Amino acid sequence: MKIGELSQRTGIPARMLRYYEEQGLLASERSANGYRAYDEADVERATRARGLVQAGLSTRLAKVVLDVERQCALAQPTCSRELAEMLATELSALDDRLACLTKSRDAVARYLTLTRNGDLVGAA
């Protein structure tokens, strides 16, 4: 599929897909006319890349995570101690962000519940 179809299927602008490719998050084949060609697996990889970046990971670390996920599909995935430490640090930071988001979510839900609009809690 061409970049326009990948963009349509993922909801990710073509410009962002080109950036992801530039950063190593995606790879495409090139046809004889130079057009990018993607396969079905790239739909999931692009969507996953966007999710990781939106979760706060740098594109450099998102690439590492995507590569690790790909390697985990193998029978015996491996990674260096340095990579494991980097991922453990990122995991801790993600846990901290999740805890903060959960507190914020709970505060907003509590506030809504105390108002006349409490029926909106859970409606979204």
N, C-alpha and C positions, 0 to 999 in steps of 0.2 A: 504494500500500500504506500501511497505517496504521503508526504508530510501533511497535506491538507486533510486527508482522511484520518490520519492518526490524531490530528488536532481535533477534528470533529468527534471522534470516538472517545477521546479522553477529556475533552473540554479544556485542554491546555493550548494556549495560543502557539502558532507555528514558531513565532519568534522565541518563545520560551523553550520549545523543543530543540531549536537550533542551539540555544545556550546550553541546555542539558547535554547535547552532543559535544559541544565544545569543552565542557567540563568533564566529559568521560562517563556521564550517567547513562547515556544512550549511545548506540552505535548503529549506523545505517550502511547498507550497501549502496553503491552508486551505479546507476544505469549508464548506458553508453552516452546518453545526453546529459549526464551529470546530476540528474534528479536523485534525491534520496529515496531509498526504498526500505520500508520497514516490514517486519513480519508480525504475526499475531502475538508473539511473546512480548513485543515492544509495547503493546497496549498496556499490559500489566506492569512492565518495568517503568514506563513513563508515569503511570498513575502512582506507583509506589515511590518513585523519585520525588514527585510533587508532594506527596504526603510527608515524606521525610523532611524535605526543605520547609514545608509549612509548619512542621512540628518544631522547627528551630535548629535543625542540623545544618551545618555548612555543606555546600555542595561537595567539598572534599571528603567530609565524613560520610555524607549520604552515599557517595560512590563506594566507600569502604563497606558500608552496611549492605548495599546491593550486591557487591562482590561476595561478601560473606554469605549472604542468603543464597546466592547461586551455588557457592561451594558447599553449603549445608545440604544441598540436594544430592551431593555425592555421598557415598557410603561412609567415608571417614573424613569429615572436614578437618582442616588444620589451620592454625594461625600462630603467628609469632607471639612471644610474650609481650613485646612492645605494642602490637596491635590489640592484644587482649586487654592490656592496661588502658589503652586509649578508649576502647569500647566500654570498659568498666567505668571509667570517668564519665563518659557520655551517658551511660545508663543511670548513674547517680544524678546527673544534671537533669535528665528527663524525669526521673522520679520526683525531684524537687519541683520542677515545673508542673507536673501533674498534681502534686499536693497543693500548690498555689492555685491552680485552676479549679481544683475541687473546692477549696475554701471559698473562692470567689463565687463559684456556681451556687454553693450552699447559702452564701450570704444573700445573693440575689433571690433565690427561691424563698428564703425566710422572709425577706422584705415583701415580696409579692404576696406570700401567704397571709401576712399581717394586714394587707390592704384589702379594699373591696374587690380587687382583681385577682385574688388567690386562685380562682378557677383557671387562670392561665398557666399555672405551674404544671408542667408536664404536657401542656398542649402542643408544644413545638415539636 
